[in-house]
Amino acid sequence: MRGGLPLTLLLVGAALAVTLAAGSAAAEESLAPTLKAQAIDLLPFDVSSRATFTEQHGRLFNHSVGSHREWLRLRAELAKTQGEARPALEVRVRRAGVQTSALLVRLTEALVAFGVEGSLIAHMNHAPAGSDRVVRYAHSLVLLEPDLTPTQRALFEHVHAGVDAARNALQAQRERTLLAVGQSGLDEPQQRGLARTFDRQLQIIDQRYWMLVDHTLSVAQRAWIGERLPQPLRTKSQEADHLYELSGLEPNQAARLRALLTEVEQERAPDLATVRRLGAQSDTPPDAAERQRIAQERGAAYGRLAALDRYRHESLRAILSATQWCEFVAIPPRVATGDRAGNYRRLFEGWEPTTAQAAAIQQFRTEGNAARRAARSRIAAMRAESGTYGPDSPQMMSMEMAMTGARAEQGRLEREVAGHIFLNIMTPDEVSRWVLGHWGYKP
């Protein structure tokens, strides 16, 4: 059904993440910018397009890596070389730089067929540096969405600036605190616990940011962003639950989804166990032959897992309709199904609206009361009817799917209320404070 695929793109991406800047200034000035090497890890690939790109252009990636490594080696050698040998070595360095730059141009041209071109490449090239650059870059994609309304754009420009400043401050404080406690003699487990406290706050900010996106942007807008996310952020939180809550999901689709997810989980288990076992073995220094055996076995396991991920991704696309797939892609990262329930009272817990704000909320909720009451009535009627069916009967399975869809629709209606509050009732400063965790439940 599917053989092990090499993880060329993943491996090469890691190698190219530190690549050269040769020719970058000229590329920035051109109308068709060339992808910088440091932007490789931001490529908007899902598991399927990544594998396809590797199959078609893997040799180009490998050639680029080899050329760049040679350029780095020659530069290091040049730094230590003086005298008569230096002029000839300078020529070799220049040639290697020109070759690597040419390879990056070819790589950029190959990416066009995968929808990576123009303004997106320029945006990737200017992504911020740092250990959290992928997270920051993903946040910035919201502002790149071409169909934001003026209200949406104003809100996210304000929030984005506040989130960036908060992340910088938290990371600086984290480094200072850990340095201080390290010098104070605090034991290692306590230091790790302290580090996790800062990391947890950063995670809350990231999750709140994507919840704001989920509540205030349309499906089409969120899908545009989702299609451009870097591969590490393509995984959905509680993905299976999200799939079952897609609009218009038919019982036969649900059955196929359940069979697919079960199949993949069962096939992944042996290779995941192999990876864990080999990871434990690598803690001890084996001899060269044993080291090679472990590397080969681990590589084969990772290859099978990658092939399985691709099969799963492509099977999902085949099961879902185009509309459902768009809705699935539009679900932001870090957002669980519970975060989409739309319970606005819990969402804004601790926020004290002004009298005018409270009145505006009540008016908007009153206007949508009929639709929400109808959704609650449908769920109640289905719950009552389900009591007449056996737990494993076909009717009960269909009823469970219908109830899941009805609850998802109820959540959508509640999200409309929260989205309206974010966009039209709260001030931008209040929204920023919500994202930073000043109030509201902690997800």
LUMPATOR-673297 format. One record per residue (C-alpha): residue in three letters; chain; x, y, z. Coordinates in nm, 4 decimals, padded with zeros to 6 digits, m for minus. Layout:
N
<"ALA","A",<X,Y,Z>>
...
END
This chain:
443
<"MET","A",<00.0000,00.0000,00.0000>>
<"ARG","A",<00.2781,00.2437,00.0904>>
<"GLY","A",<00.6516,00.2039,00.1317>>
<"GLY","A",<00.8933,00.4018,00.3451>>
<"LEU","A",<00.9609,00.7446,00.1977>>
<"PRO","A",<01.2912,00.9214,00.2682>>
<"LEU","A",<01.2612,01.2287,00.4888>>
<"THR","A",<01.4819,01.4237,00.2516>>
<"LEU","A",<01.2958,01.7485,00.2836>>
<"LEU","A",<01.2955,01.7373,00.6621>>
<"LEU","A",<01.6644,01.6541,00.6840>>
<"VAL","A",<01.7668,01.9007,00.4200>>
<"GLY","A",<01.5491,02.1715,00.5703>>
<"ALA","A",<01.7364,02.1346,00.8969>>
<"ALA","A",<02.0688,02.1494,00.7173>>
<"LEU","A",<01.9699,02.4501,00.5121>>
<"ALA","A",<01.8328,02.6395,00.8111>>
<"VAL","A",<02.1828,02.7793,00.8665>>
<"THR","A",<02.2661,02.8442,00.5016>>
<"LEU","A",<02.4274,03.1217,00.3216>>
<"ALA","A",<02.3371,03.4799,00.2670>>
<"ALA","A",<02.5356,03.5069,m00.0588>>
<"GLY","A",<02.3429,03.7107,m00.3098>>
<"SER","A",<02.0632,03.7868,m00.0630>>
<"ALA","A",<02.0852,04.1645,m00.0972>>
<"ALA","A",<02.0380,04.1495,m00.4719>>
<"ALA","A",<01.7509,03.9034,m00.4301>>
<"GLU","A",<01.5716,04.1353,m00.1894>>
<"GLU","A",<01.5823,04.4163,m00.4433>>
<"SER","A",<01.4443,04.2073,m00.7296>>
<"LEU","A",<01.0797,04.1911,m00.8238>>
<"ALA","A",<01.0884,03.8111,m00.7877>>
<"PRO","A",<01.2690,03.7503,m00.4578>>
<"THR","A",<01.4811,03.4415,m00.4112>>
<"LEU","A",<01.4074,03.2304,m00.1068>>
<"LYS","A",<01.6678,03.2820,00.1625>>
<"ALA","A",<01.8152,02.9716,00.3157>>
<"GLN","A",<01.7078,03.0693,00.6663>>
<"ALA","A",<01.3440,03.0658,00.5497>>
<"ILE","A",<01.3482,02.6974,00.4526>>
<"ASP","A",<01.1836,02.5902,00.7789>>
<"LEU","A",<00.8885,02.8220,00.7064>>
<"LEU","A",<00.7833,02.6562,00.3806>>
<"PRO","A",<00.4036,02.6029,00.3766>>
<"PHE","A",<00.4080,02.2289,00.3148>>
<"ASP","A",<00.1637,01.9746,00.4463>>
<"VAL","A",<00.2803,01.6129,00.4670>>
<"SER","A",<00.1582,01.5339,00.1160>>
<"SER","A",<00.3046,01.8343,m00.0671>>
<"ARG","A",<00.6287,01.7949,00.1279>>
<"ALA","A",<00.6612,01.4356,00.0114>>
<"THR","A",<00.5746,01.5294,m00.3479>>
<"PHE","A",<00.8284,01.8112,m00.3478>>
<"THR","A",<01.0925,01.5731,m00.2126>>
<"GLU","A",<01.0183,01.3216,m00.4860>>
<"GLN","A",<01.0435,01.5838,m00.7602>>
<"HIS","A",<01.3237,01.8036,m00.6286>>
<"GLY","A",<01.5096,01.6007,m00.3689>>
<"ARG","A",<01.8296,01.6011,m00.5737>>
<"LEU","A",<01.8166,01.9797,m00.5962>>
<"PHE","A",<01.7851,02.0004,m00.2184>>
<"ASN","A",<02.0765,01.7611,m00.1677>>
<"HIS","A",<02.2908,01.9438,m00.4217>>
<"SER","A",<02.2156,02.2726,m00.2470>>
<"VAL","A",<02.3210,02.1258,00.0869>>
<"GLY","A",<02.6448,01.9871,m00.0531>>
<"SER","A",<02.7308,02.3135,m00.2256>>
<"HIS","A",<02.6575,02.5165,00.0852>>
<"ARG","A",<02.8614,02.2892,00.3089>>
<"GLU","A",<03.1550,02.3224,00.0741>>
<"TRP","A",<03.1163,02.7004,00.0764>>
<"LEU","A",<03.1184,02.7048,00.4575>>
<"ARG","A",<03.4223,02.4769,00.4694>>
<"LEU","A",<03.6149,02.6935,00.2243>>
<"ARG","A",<03.5267,03.0105,00.4161>>
<"ALA","A",<03.6539,02.8579,00.7384>>
<"GLU","A",<03.9714,02.7518,00.5649>>
<"LEU","A",<04.0146,03.0978,00.4147>>
<"ALA","A",<03.9895,03.2600,00.7570>>
<"LYS","A",<04.2959,03.0630,00.8666>>
<"THR","A",<04.4953,03.1020,00.5439>>
<"GLN","A",<04.7570,03.3676,00.4734>>
<"GLY","A",<05.0330,03.4068,00.2176>>
<"GLU","A",<05.0540,03.2774,m00.1373>>
<"ALA","A",<04.7745,03.0221,m00.1008>>
<"ARG","A",<04.5114,03.2834,m00.0131>>
<"PRO","A",<04.4301,03.4288,m00.3625>>
<"ALA","A",<04.3499,03.0872,m00.5087>>
<"LEU","A",<04.1355,03.0001,m00.2074>>
<"GLU","A",<03.9443,03.3282,m00.2404>>
<"VAL","A",<03.8544,03.2304,m00.5963>>
<"ARG","A",<03.7217,02.8937,m00.4780>>
<"VAL","A",<03.5118,03.0628,m00.2081>>
<"ARG","A",<03.3573,03.2990,m00.4633>>
<"ARG","A",<03.2795,03.0133,m00.7009>>
<"ALA","A",<03.1144,02.8109,m00.4262>>
<"GLY","A",<02.9067,03.1136,m00.3234>>
<"VAL","A",<02.7911,03.1750,m00.6794>>
<"GLN","A",<02.6985,02.8082,m00.7221>>
<"THR","A",<02.4984,02.7969,m00.3998>>
<"SER","A",<02.3173,03.1188,m00.4879>>
<"ALA","A",<02.2253,02.9717,m00.8273>>
<"LEU","A",<02.0892,02.6612,m00.6586>>
<"LEU","A",<01.8681,02.8720,m00.4319>>
<"VAL","A",<01.7324,03.0506,m00.7405>>
<"ARG","A",<01.6424,02.7132,m00.8930>>
<"LEU","A",<01.4839,02.6063,m00.5666>>
<"THR","A",<01.2703,02.9209,m00.5657>>
<"GLU","A",<01.1580,02.8496,m00.9223>>
<"ALA","A",<01.0602,02.4943,m00.8262>>
<"LEU","A",<00.8462,02.6247,m00.5403>>
<"VAL","A",<00.6217,02.8245,m00.7743>>
<"ALA","A",<00.4312,02.5104,m00.8745>>
<"PHE","A",<00.3556,02.4560,m00.5042>>
<"GLY","A",<00.2061,02.8020,m00.4591>>
<"VAL","A",<00.5147,02.9512,m00.2904>>
<"GLU","A",<00.6092,03.2698,m00.4692>>
<"GLY","A",<00.6160,03.6485,m00.4699>>
<"SER","A",<00.4914,03.8217,m00.1605>>
<"LEU","A",<00.4927,03.5032,00.0484>>
<"ILE","A",<00.8624,03.4421,m00.0226>>
<"ALA","A",<00.9397,03.8031,00.0639>>
<"HIS","A",<00.7444,03.7639,00.3869>>
<"MET","A",<00.9309,03.4434,00.4734>>
<"ASN","A",<01.2650,03.6109,00.4028>>
<"HIS","A",<01.1866,03.8839,00.6561>>
<"ALA","A",<01.0651,03.6505,00.9302>>
<"PRO","A",<01.2011,03.7338,01.2762>>
<"ALA","A",<01.4977,03.5468,01.4178>>
<"GLY","A",<01.5031,03.3543,01.7451>>
<"SER","A",<01.4023,03.0177,01.8852>>
<"ASP","A",<01.0301,03.0977,01.8463>>
<"ARG","A",<01.0561,03.2337,01.4925>>
<"VAL","A",<00.8098,02.9774,01.3515>>
<"VAL","A",<00.5442,03.0840,01.6046>>
<"ARG","A",<00.6007,03.4550,01.5384>>
<"TYR","A",<00.5988,03.4051,01.1629>>
<"ALA","A",<00.2707,03.2126,01.1821>>
<"HIS","A",<00.1142,03.4962,01.3837>>
<"SER","A",<00.2251,03.7462,01.1193>>
<"LEU","A",<00.0445,03.5517,00.8437>>
<"VAL","A",<m00.2840,03.6831,00.9839>>
<"LEU","A",<m00.1850,04.0353,00.8819>>
<"LEU","A",<m00.0899,03.9082,00.5345>>
<"GLU","A",<m00.4440,03.7780,00.4682>>
<"PRO","A",<m00.5660,03.9917,00.1747>>
<"ASP","A",<m00.9370,04.0095,00.2631>>
<"LEU","A",<m00.9243,04.1374,00.6211>>
<"THR","A",<m01.1848,04.4035,00.6855>>
<"PRO","A",<m01.0597,04.7387,00.8188>>
<"THR","A",<m01.1934,04.6454,01.1636>>
<"GLN","A",<m01.0184,04.3078,01.1597>>
<"ARG","A",<m00.6911,04.4574,01.0390>>
<"ALA","A",<m00.6906,04.7347,01.2978>>
<"LEU","A",<m00.7596,04.4858,01.5756>>
<"PHE","A",<m00.4883,04.2388,01.4748>>
<"GLU","A",<m00.2281,04.5066,01.4118>>
<"HIS","A",<m00.2850,04.6242,01.7679>>
<"VAL","A",<m00.2917,04.2736,01.9165>>
<"HIS","A",<00.0074,04.1543,01.7146>>
<"ALA","A",<00.2235,04.4386,01.8435>>
<"GLY","A",<00.1203,04.3671,02.2022>>
<"VAL","A",<00.1818,03.9933,02.1692>>
<"ASP","A",<00.5277,04.0482,02.0196>>
<"ALA","A",<00.6232,04.2862,02.3008>>
<"ALA","A",<00.4911,04.0455,02.5648>>
<"ARG","A",<00.6793,03.7501,02.4179>>
<"ASN","A",<01.0023,03.9501,02.4109>>
<"ALA","A",<00.9548,04.0568,02.7726>>
<"LEU","A",<00.8682,03.7055,02.8933>>
<"GLN","A",<01.1641,03.5472,02.7184>>
<"ALA","A",<01.4037,03.8080,02.8516>>
<"GLN","A",<01.2648,03.7623,03.2022>>
<"ARG","A",<01.2905,03.3843,03.1641>>
<"GLU","A",<01.6587,03.4046,03.0715>>
<"ARG","A",<01.7405,03.6451,03.3550>>
<"THR","A",<01.5499,03.4411,03.6109>>
<"LEU","A",<01.7028,03.1095,03.5106>>
<"LEU","A",<02.0495,03.2623,03.5147>>
<"ALA","A",<01.9902,03.3995,03.8638>>
<"VAL","A",<01.8469,03.0791,04.0075>>
<"GLY","A",<02.1232,02.8767,03.8446>>
<"GLN","A",<02.3762,03.0807,04.0342>>
<"SER","A",<02.1737,03.0533,04.3544>>
<"GLY","A",<02.2180,02.6767,04.3780>>
<"LEU","A",<01.8541,02.5817,04.3091>>
<"ASP","A",<01.8424,02.2138,04.2151>>
<"GLU","A",<01.7827,02.1102,03.8549>>
<"PRO","A",<01.4214,01.9834,03.8885>>
<"GLN","A",<01.3198,02.3161,04.0445>>
<"GLN","A",<01.4917,02.5053,03.7639>>
<"ARG","A",<01.3048,02.3000,03.5048>>
<"GLY","A",<00.9780,02.3672,03.6860>>
<"LEU","A",<01.0481,02.7396,03.6815>>
<"ALA","A",<01.1286,02.7283,03.3099>>
<"ARG","A",<00.8011,02.5462,03.2444>>
<"THR","A",<00.6134,02.8268,03.4204>>
<"PHE","A",<00.7420,03.0772,03.1653>>
<"ASP","A",<00.6884,02.8341,02.8784>>
<"ARG","A",<00.3300,02.7778,02.9896>>
<"GLN","A",<00.2590,03.1507,02.9797>>
<"LEU","A",<00.3988,03.1715,02.6274>>
<"GLN","A",<00.1805,02.8760,02.5277>>
<"ILE","A",<m00.1302,03.0451,02.6712>>
<"ILE","A",<m00.0566,03.3600,02.4700>>
<"ASP","A",<m00.0085,03.1543,02.1533>>
<"GLN","A",<m00.3280,02.9588,02.2112>>
<"ARG","A",<m00.5291,03.2727,02.2931>>
<"TYR","A",<m00.4007,03.4404,01.9754>>
<"TRP","A",<m00.5284,03.1522,01.7613>>
<"MET","A",<m00.8570,03.1426,01.9531>>
<"LEU","A",<m00.9006,03.5098,01.8645>>
<"VAL","A",<m00.8369,03.4234,01.4994>>
<"ASP","A",<m01.0915,03.1414,01.5215>>
<"HIS","A",<m01.3592,03.3680,01.6696>>
<"THR","A",<m01.3131,03.6757,01.4497>>
<"LEU","A",<m01.2163,03.5567,01.0993>>
<"SER","A",<m01.4322,03.3805,00.8430>>
<"VAL","A",<m01.3723,03.0226,00.7286>>
<"ALA","A",<m01.2286,03.1463,00.3981>>
<"GLN","A",<m00.9915,03.3861,00.5734>>
<"ARG","A",<m00.8736,03.1212,00.8180>>
<"ALA","A",<m00.8298,02.8664,00.5377>>
<"TRP","A",<m00.6075,03.1142,00.3504>>
<"ILE","A",<m00.3873,03.1375,00.6585>>
<"GLY","A",<m00.3994,02.7629,00.7240>>
<"GLU","A",<m00.2766,02.6828,00.3737>>
<"ARG","A",<00.0330,02.8976,00.4354>>
<"LEU","A",<00.1291,02.7780,00.7811>>
<"PRO","A",<00.4699,02.6128,00.8246>>
<"GLN","A",<00.4504,02.2349,00.8444>>
<"PRO","A",<00.5157,02.2142,01.2231>>
<"LEU","A",<00.1918,02.4078,01.2867>>
<"ARG","A",<m00.0288,02.2013,01.0540>>
<"THR","A",<m00.1236,01.9487,01.3237>>
<"LYS","A",<m00.4640,02.0122,01.4794>>
<"SER","A",<m00.5235,01.9870,01.8511>>
<"GLN","A",<m00.7754,01.7040,01.9063>>
<"GLU","A",<m00.7849,01.6468,01.5319>>
<"ALA","A",<m01.0264,01.3520,01.5388>>
<"ASP","A",<m01.2849,01.5504,01.7356>>
<"HIS","A",<m01.2549,01.8395,01.4907>>
<"LEU","A",<m01.3170,01.6008,01.2006>>
<"TYR","A",<m01.6376,01.4648,01.3504>>
<"GLU","A",<m01.7711,01.8191,01.4040>>
<"LEU","A",<m01.7336,01.9288,01.0408>>
<"SER","A",<m02.0478,02.0671,00.8792>>
<"GLY","A",<m02.2674,01.8248,00.6901>>
<"LEU","A",<m02.0691,01.5133,00.7832>>
<"GLU","A",<m02.2655,01.2088,00.6656>>
<"PRO","A",<m02.2798,00.8806,00.8637>>
<"ASN","A",<m02.0866,00.6954,00.5908>>
<"GLN","A",<m01.8148,00.9635,00.6041>>
<"ALA","A",<m01.7947,00.9290,00.9814>>
<"ALA","A",<m01.7605,00.5521,00.9484>>
<"ARG","A",<m01.4804,00.5878,00.6925>>
<"LEU","A",<m01.3047,00.8430,00.9132>>
<"ARG","A",<m01.3274,00.6144,01.2138>>
<"ALA","A",<m01.1874,00.3204,01.0150>>
<"LEU","A",<m00.9033,00.5317,00.8750>>
<"LEU","A",<m00.7994,00.6759,01.2118>>
<"THR","A",<m00.8082,00.3303,01.3721>>
<"GLU","A",<m00.6024,00.1800,01.0896>>
<"VAL","A",<m00.3383,00.4526,01.1068>>
<"GLU","A",<m00.3148,00.4345,01.4850>>
<"GLN","A",<m00.2615,00.0585,01.4744>>
<"GLU","A",<00.0015,00.0800,01.1998>>
<"ARG","A",<00.1899,00.3613,01.3728>>
<"ALA","A",<00.2197,00.1800,01.7050>>
<"PRO","A",<00.5071,m00.0603,01.6172>>
<"ASP","A",<00.7226,00.2106,01.4581>>
<"LEU","A",<00.6615,00.4535,01.7436>>
<"ALA","A",<00.7673,00.1808,01.9841>>
<"THR","A",<01.0794,00.1227,01.7732>>
<"VAL","A",<01.1703,00.4915,01.7811>>
<"ARG","A",<01.1280,00.5036,02.1595>>
<"ARG","A",<01.3324,00.1864,02.2076>>
<"LEU","A",<01.6158,00.3086,01.9869>>
<"GLY","A",<01.6118,00.6452,02.1606>>
<"ALA","A",<01.6709,00.4709,02.4916>>
<"GLN","A",<01.9511,00.2627,02.3415>>
<"SER","A",<02.1275,00.5726,02.2084>>
<"ASP","A",<02.1828,00.6892,02.5663>>
<"THR","A",<02.4714,00.4422,02.5871>>
<"PRO","A",<02.7683,00.4858,02.3504>>
<"PRO","A",<02.7613,00.1814,02.1167>>
<"ASP","A",<03.0429,00.0833,01.8848>>
<"ALA","A",<03.0469,00.2014,01.5240>>
<"ALA","A",<02.8639,m00.1022,01.3837>>
<"GLU","A",<02.5921,m00.0792,01.6476>>
<"ARG","A",<02.5615,00.2944,01.5894>>
<"GLN","A",<02.5084,00.2344,01.2185>>
<"ARG","A",<02.2491,m00.0352,01.2850>>
<"ILE","A",<02.0524,00.1942,01.5162>>
<"ALA","A",<02.0642,00.4775,01.2617>>
<"GLN","A",<01.9396,00.2511,00.9830>>
<"GLU","A",<01.6612,00.1031,01.1926>>
<"ARG","A",<01.5510,00.4448,01.3166>>
<"GLY","A",<01.5598,00.5873,00.9640>>
<"ALA","A",<01.3449,00.3023,00.8332>>
<"ALA","A",<01.0908,00.3566,01.1136>>
<"TYR","A",<01.0744,00.7303,01.0483>>
<"GLY","A",<01.0325,00.6609,00.6773>>
<"ARG","A",<00.7348,00.4329,00.7401>>
<"LEU","A",<00.5803,00.6890,00.9764>>
<"ALA","A",<00.6204,00.9609,00.7126>>
<"ALA","A",<00.4582,00.7415,00.4476>>
<"LEU","A",<00.1739,00.6667,00.6872>>
<"ASP","A",<00.1209,01.0373,00.7576>>
<"ARG","A",<00.0989,01.1031,00.3855>>
<"TYR","A",<m00.1492,00.8191,00.3357>>
<"ARG","A",<m00.3614,00.9512,00.6226>>
<"HIS","A",<m00.3578,01.3071,00.4868>>
<"GLU","A",<m00.4506,01.2059,00.1339>>
<"SER","A",<m00.7208,00.9689,00.2590>>
<"LEU","A",<m00.8773,01.2470,00.4654>>
<"ARG","A",<m00.8955,01.4664,00.1563>>
<"ALA","A",<m01.0649,01.1851,m00.0339>>
<"ILE","A",<m01.3268,01.1272,00.2370>>
<"LEU","A",<m01.4196,01.4927,00.2957>>
<"SER","A",<m01.5968,01.7210,00.0519>>
<"ALA","A",<m01.4176,02.0313,m00.0752>>
<"THR","A",<m01.6206,02.2482,00.1629>>
<"GLN","A",<m01.5458,02.0228,00.4584>>
<"TRP","A",<m01.1754,02.0133,00.3753>>
<"CYS","A",<m01.1656,02.3939,00.3593>>
<"GLU","A",<m01.3390,02.4077,00.6981>>
<"PHE","A",<m01.0873,02.1596,00.8403>>
<"VAL","A",<m00.7853,02.3508,00.7075>>
<"ALA","A",<m00.9363,02.6678,00.8543>>
<"ILE","A",<m00.9183,02.5379,01.2124>>
<"PRO","A",<m00.6207,02.7227,01.3631>>
<"PRO","A",<m00.3366,02.5460,01.5437>>
<"ARG","A",<m00.3430,02.5073,01.9234>>
<"VAL","A",<m00.7249,02.5331,01.9284>>
<"ALA","A",<m00.9066,02.2355,02.0843>>
<"THR","A",<m01.2722,02.1515,02.0332>>
<"GLY","A",<m01.3538,02.2824,02.3816>>
<"ASP","A",<m01.2026,02.6189,02.2889>>
<"ARG","A",<m01.4569,02.6419,02.0061>>
<"ALA","A",<m01.7628,02.5769,02.2235>>
<"GLY","A",<m01.8285,02.9517,02.2285>>
<"ASN","A",<m01.9289,02.9854,02.5944>>
<"TYR","A",<m01.8766,03.3586,02.6008>>
<"ARG","A",<m01.9380,03.3913,02.9763>>
<"ARG","A",<m01.6540,03.1505,03.0478>>
<"LEU","A",<m01.4439,03.3013,02.7706>>
<"PHE","A",<m01.4577,03.6492,02.9231>>
<"GLU","A",<m01.4608,03.5434,03.2866>>
<"GLY","A",<m01.3231,03.8266,03.5010>>
<"TRP","A",<m01.3756,04.0991,03.2396>>
<"GLU","A",<m01.5973,04.3808,03.3651>>
<"PRO","A",<m01.7667,04.5503,03.0688>>
<"THR","A",<m01.8923,04.9039,03.0961>>
<"THR","A",<m02.2663,04.9670,03.1107>>
<"ALA","A",<m02.2685,05.0505,02.7398>>
<"GLN","A",<m02.0696,04.7382,02.6540>>
<"ALA","A",<m02.2993,04.5162,02.8604>>
<"ALA","A",<m02.6030,04.6649,02.6862>>
<"ALA","A",<m02.4470,04.6068,02.3439>>
<"ILE","A",<m02.3739,04.2435,02.4311>>
<"GLN","A",<m02.7290,04.1870,02.5502>>
<"GLN","A",<m02.8743,04.3425,02.2361>>
<"PHE","A",<m02.6603,04.1268,02.0070>>
<"ARG","A",<m02.7465,03.8119,02.1997>>
<"THR","A",<m03.1168,03.8973,02.1888>>
<"GLU","A",<m03.1031,03.9280,01.8105>>
<"GLY","A",<m02.9622,03.5743,01.7836>>
<"ASN","A",<m03.1689,03.4113,02.0568>>
<"ALA","A",<m03.4096,03.2413,01.8160>>
<"ALA","A",<m03.1330,03.0551,01.6320>>
<"ARG","A",<m02.9638,02.9484,01.9561>>
<"ARG","A",<m03.2920,02.8309,02.1080>>
<"ALA","A",<m03.3646,02.6283,01.7946>>
<"ALA","A",<m03.0209,02.4649,01.8166>>
<"ARG","A",<m03.0750,02.3755,02.1833>>
<"SER","A",<m03.4193,02.2350,02.1025>>
<"ARG","A",<m03.2773,02.0132,01.8275>>
<"ILE","A",<m03.0153,01.8746,02.0660>>
<"ALA","A",<m03.2757,01.8085,02.3358>>
<"ALA","A",<m03.5054,01.6314,02.0892>>
<"MET","A",<m03.2202,01.4151,01.9601>>
<"ARG","A",<m03.1146,01.3276,02.3144>>
<"ALA","A",<m03.4690,01.2163,02.3961>>
<"GLU","A",<m03.4971,01.0116,02.0778>>
<"SER","A",<m03.1616,00.8436,02.1323>>
<"GLY","A",<m03.2997,00.6806,02.4476>>
<"THR","A",<m03.5170,00.4582,02.2291>>
<"TYR","A",<m03.2220,00.3025,02.0425>>
<"GLY","A",<m02.9770,00.0350,02.1470>>
<"PRO","A",<m02.6194,00.1538,02.2181>>
<"ASP","A",<m02.4695,m00.0293,01.9174>>
<"SER","A",<m02.7580,00.0069,01.6739>>
<"PRO","A",<m02.7122,00.1809,01.3351>>
<"GLN","A",<m02.9796,00.4303,01.4399>>
<"MET","A",<m02.7809,00.5218,01.7495>>
<"MET","A",<m02.4630,00.5770,01.5483>>
<"SER","A",<m02.6504,00.8055,01.3100>>
<"MET","A",<m02.8083,00.9878,01.6030>>
<"GLU","A",<m02.4671,01.0418,01.7663>>
<"MET","A",<m02.3354,01.1959,01.4454>>
<"ALA","A",<m02.6411,01.4190,01.4162>>
<"MET","A",<m02.6011,01.5331,01.7774>>
<"THR","A",<m02.2301,01.6058,01.7209>>
<"GLY","A",<m02.3220,01.8194,01.4214>>
<"ALA","A",<m02.5936,02.0003,01.6164>>
<"ARG","A",<m02.3544,02.0749,01.9028>>
<"ALA","A",<m02.0985,02.2038,01.6526>>
<"GLU","A",<m02.3625,02.4355,01.5046>>
<"GLN","A",<m02.4517,02.5561,01.8531>>
<"GLY","A",<m02.0833,02.6299,01.9143>>
<"ARG","A",<m02.0645,02.8231,01.5879>>
<"LEU","A",<m02.3573,03.0414,01.6917>>
<"GLU","A",<m02.1950,03.1104,02.0284>>
<"ARG","A",<m01.8627,03.1899,01.8590>>
<"GLU","A",<m02.0440,03.4547,01.6574>>
<"VAL","A",<m02.1347,03.6269,01.9839>>
<"ALA","A",<m01.7776,03.6101,02.1135>>
<"GLY","A",<m01.6412,03.7261,01.7787>>
<"HIS","A",<m01.8764,04.0240,01.7780>>
<"ILE","A",<m01.7618,04.1145,02.1297>>
<"PHE","A",<m01.3961,04.0973,02.0262>>
<"LEU","A",<m01.4432,04.2993,01.7077>>
<"ASN","A",<m01.7110,04.5517,01.7951>>
<"ILE","A",<m01.7541,04.5860,02.1710>>
<"MET","A",<m01.4222,04.5368,02.3495>>
<"THR","A",<m01.1503,04.7964,02.2974>>
<"PRO","A",<m00.8294,04.6818,02.1215>>
<"ASP","A",<m00.6452,04.7182,02.4526>>
<"GLU","A",<m00.8989,04.4930,02.6231>>
<"VAL","A",<m00.8644,04.2314,02.3507>>
<"SER","A",<m00.4854,04.2444,02.3831>>
<"ARG","A",<m00.5117,04.1947,02.7571>>
<"TRP","A",<m00.7428,03.8979,02.7006>>
<"VAL","A",<m00.4885,03.7392,02.4652>>
<"LEU","A",<m00.2151,03.7944,02.7250>>
<"GLY","A",<m00.4248,03.6106,02.9846>>
<"HIS","A",<m00.5339,03.8999,03.2062>>
<"TRP","A",<m00.8832,03.7499,03.2267>>
<"GLY","A",<m01.0890,03.4624,03.0917>>
<"TYR","A",<m01.0480,03.0961,03.1754>>
<"LYS","A",<m00.7038,02.9419,03.1232>>
<"PRO","A",<m00.7247,02.6944,02.8358>>
END
